[in-house]
Amino acid sequence: MCLGIPMQIVEINGYNARCEAKGVERDVSLFMLQDETVAVGDHVMVHVGYALQKLTAEEARSTWDLLDQIIDSSEV
């Protein structure tokens, strides 16, 4: 199973970005989104260090809500 994590772009340097989610920052490649316009503040779905698609803030928040529910249910 593959899992993508929604992250927000905080810095861009060419095809590389610094992204943040829940206080954790990671370096992410934007290479797969080279035909898409991305900017600081945008949300992207990240899998194994690559941004796969651009998300709206609402889509990112909704995804985190679902992931949090999964985590909460597995802690029982």
C-alpha positions as a Markdown table, in Angstrom:
| # | Residue | x | y | z |
|---|---|---|---|---|
| 1 | Met | 0.0 | 0.0 | 0.0 |
| 2 | Cys | 1.3 | 3.5 | -0.9 |
| 3 | Leu | 0.6 | 6.4 | 1.4 |
| 4 | Gly | 0.8 | 10.1 | 0.3 |
| 5 | Ile | 1.1 | 12.8 | 2.9 |
| 6 | Pro | -0.3 | 16.3 | 2.4 |
| 7 | Met | 2.3 | 18.9 | 3.0 |
| 8 | Gln | 2.6 | 22.7 | 2.6 |
| 9 | Ile | 5.4 | 24.3 | 0.6 |
| 10 | Val | 7.4 | 26.7 | 2.7 |
| 11 | Glu | 10.4 | 27.3 | 0.4 |
| 12 | Ile | 11.2 | 26.6 | -3.3 |
| 13 | Asn | 14.6 | 26.2 | -4.9 |
| 14 | Gly | 14.2 | 25.1 | -8.6 |
| 15 | Tyr | 12.7 | 21.7 | -8.6 |
| 16 | Asn | 13.2 | 21.2 | -4.9 |
| 17 | Ala | 11.0 | 22.4 | -2.1 |
| 18 | Arg | 11.0 | 22.5 | 1.7 |
| 19 | Cys | 7.6 | 21.3 | 2.8 |
| 20 | Glu | 6.0 | 21.1 | 6.3 |
| 21 | Ala | 3.2 | 19.0 | 7.9 |
| 22 | Lys | 2.3 | 18.9 | 11.5 |
| 23 | Gly | 5.6 | 20.5 | 12.5 |
| 24 | Val | 7.8 | 18.2 | 10.5 |
| 25 | Glu | 9.8 | 19.6 | 7.5 |
| 26 | Arg | 11.1 | 17.6 | 4.6 |
| 27 | Asp | 12.9 | 18.3 | 1.4 |
| 28 | Val | 10.7 | 17.3 | -1.5 |
| 29 | Ser | 11.3 | 17.0 | -5.2 |
| 30 | Leu | 8.9 | 19.0 | -7.5 |
| 31 | Phe | 10.2 | 17.3 | -10.6 |
| 32 | Met | 7.0 | 15.4 | -11.2 |
| 33 | Leu | 5.0 | 18.7 | -11.1 |
| 34 | Gln | 7.2 | 20.5 | -13.6 |
| 35 | Asp | 4.2 | 21.2 | -15.8 |
| 36 | Glu | 2.2 | 22.6 | -12.9 |
| 37 | Thr | 2.6 | 26.1 | -11.3 |
| 38 | Val | 3.4 | 25.7 | -7.6 |
| 39 | Ala | 4.2 | 28.4 | -5.1 |
| 40 | Val | 5.1 | 28.9 | -1.5 |
| 41 | Gly | 2.0 | 28.2 | 0.6 |
| 42 | Asp | 0.6 | 25.6 | -1.9 |
| 43 | His | -0.3 | 22.1 | -0.6 |
| 44 | Val | 1.0 | 19.0 | -2.4 |
| 45 | Met | 0.6 | 15.3 | -1.9 |
| 46 | Val | 4.0 | 13.8 | -1.1 |
| 47 | His | 5.1 | 10.2 | -1.5 |
| 48 | Val | 8.7 | 9.0 | -0.9 |
| 49 | Gly | 10.1 | 12.5 | -1.3 |
| 50 | Tyr | 8.2 | 13.4 | -4.5 |
| 51 | Ala | 5.3 | 15.8 | -4.8 |
| 52 | Leu | 2.8 | 13.9 | -6.9 |
| 53 | Gln | -0.1 | 16.4 | -7.2 |
| 54 | Lys | -1.2 | 19.8 | -6.0 |
| 55 | Leu | -4.0 | 20.0 | -3.5 |
| 56 | Thr | -6.3 | 22.7 | -2.2 |
| 57 | Ala | -6.0 | 23.6 | 1.5 |
| 58 | Glu | -9.4 | 22.0 | 2.0 |
| 59 | Glu | -8.3 | 18.7 | 0.4 |
| 60 | Ala | -5.1 | 18.7 | 2.5 |
| 61 | Arg | -7.1 | 19.4 | 5.7 |
| 62 | Ser | -9.6 | 16.7 | 4.9 |
| 63 | Thr | -6.9 | 14.1 | 4.2 |
| 64 | Trp | -5.3 | 14.9 | 7.5 |
| 65 | Asp | -8.6 | 14.6 | 9.3 |
| 66 | Leu | -9.0 | 11.1 | 7.8 |
| 67 | Leu | -5.4 | 10.1 | 8.7 |
| 68 | Asp | -5.9 | 11.3 | 12.3 |
| 69 | Gln | -9.0 | 9.2 | 12.5 |
| 70 | Ile | -7.1 | 6.1 | 11.4 |
| 71 | Ile | -4.3 | 6.8 | 13.9 |
| 72 | Asp | -6.8 | 7.4 | 16.7 |
| 73 | Ser | -8.7 | 4.1 | 15.9 |
| 74 | Ser | -5.5 | 2.1 | 15.8 |
| 75 | Glu | -4.5 | 3.3 | 19.3 |
| 76 | Val | -7.5 | 1.6 | 21.0 |
